[in-house]
């Protein structure tokens, strides 16, 4: 196998490096380590030791005498002294027959030298290799002898504890998955008529909409083993490891059939193959192995492949064809009823007061995902604890919505009175323009309390019902409302500030979409001038037109925003008294509700534009 060859190659390289190190160690360091120390002494000490019979070995050279002295406790030490002109030296040495004449004092025990110079270094490098492989396997999620294992987490119903009752706001997705659950419960019913279960179902949608939760709920409803693995876990530092993990995953799944295999973020390995060659084709090998395995297993056994992604447009067409991922199940952002149901599901885990209006919270959180709604409930519970209460109130819920949208209140922010006045007129400008247009959402709340997101104040509008379409009139009204803040600054202070930067960005974005994608421009009519990519991840756009047309698009966008700006100035000019009255009221209260705002505004009749 290719991965085995890679391991053997690395082991061979490591062995060569180890051998070179051992050879250098024996050549350079061992002689110094094994060399015995020699002490210099005088000739009289040599004669005294010779007469006492303590010398065991001696080596006589032309100018030096080396001798080994054995002490009473058995220790041995080599000494060196200069050779003197002593005619009686030979006779004295012959008197001591036990003295050995040697040529080399550095010779030592061969077995000891072999152990120190070869055996111990080899053991050291074997231990080092094991440590390196264990560390590498931990980073890959396994041990050093489990290359190519899938490392998929296996759950059963008792461990996940998830059923369709835990999933709210995704009724269409649940209906599409009920058939899979029924097949896993009653496979014979489908086998009798000759029907095959779809081999794979692809869950697509924005982040936080509950794709993983849906997969776990399917496994919980069917009461079968649930294999969970992320697409990134297939990609390893060794080429071929991803393909080996795919093989092992499907082998385990077939052994435990019926079961569900869930691959999260499948776009990590399932991207389109572009044909470009690179130094590491690990991802493409993994994808090819996945395609092969999905063709190879029998759907009648009850092995269902579920996968989730935020980028379905990036997946390889071969992965999406019938026979592999047969079904595409969207998990979209929940509607009004779905948001209310999700809030109630998550509210079961916290203690709440009686009479919580979940519909009001749901209307204020248009466009929120299930994960964001769960976070809102949790923030409300945390606020209740900080306030010393044991139950979550309606005010906790409403404040948590603002925390998720705009961040926490900056209670210690020091803002001058002049800037507070500018902010108050700015926010009332938004609210007043919105209230004087019949195609605008009602004002729900106005505040000039700074938030940690950077907002110095904001005006919250909440639609009374759920809207799925936006008319041209509503888009123009929204742009006019966004320009209302800057318009108020210009009228009252004859100047403008940087506070309208986010308003300008949003107004330009809406106007550009009207021209390039919605066909709401008289100049271009129904022409698509822009394409959207990654619709579930922010919706990046790119122009699909010439440079001349792009210049005309900019002119049209400028015309739309400018016209809306002029409309906002006209509304505020006609309602200047109300602008001053509401701004002073907001300065005093810092936060006012939509009801308070409309009460002051409706004290005298106003003509809707």
Secondary structure, DSSP 4 states (H G I P E B T S, - for coil): -HHHHHHHHHHHHHHHHHHHHHHHIIIIIHHHHHPPPEEE--HHHHHHHHHHT-EEEEEE-SSEEEEEEE-TTS-EEEEEEEPP--TTHHHHHHH-TTPEE-S-S----HHHHHIIIIIHHHHHHHHHHHHHHHHHHHHHTS-TT-TT----EEE-HHHH---GGG--S-HHHHHHHHHHHHHHH-HHHHHHHT----SEEEEE-STTSSHHHHHHHHHHHHT-EEEEEEGGGG--SSTTHHHHHHHHHHHHHHHT-SEEEEEESGGGT-BPP-----S--HHHHHHHHHHHHHHHS-GGG-EEEEEEES-GGGB-HHHHSTTTEEEEEE-PPP-HHHHHHHHHHHHTTS-B-TT--HHHHHHTTTT--HHHHHHHHHHHHHHHHHTT-SSB-HHHHHHHHHHHHH-SB-TT----HHHHHHHHHHHHHHHHHHHT-TTSPPEEEEE---BTTS-S-EEEE--SS------HHHHHHHHHHHHHHHHHHHHHHSS--GGGHHHHHHHHHHHHHHHHTS---TTT-S---EEEE-TTTT-EEEE-S-HHHHHHHHHHHHHHHHHHHHHHHHHHHHTHHHHHHHHHHHHHHSEEEHHHHHHHHTTS-----
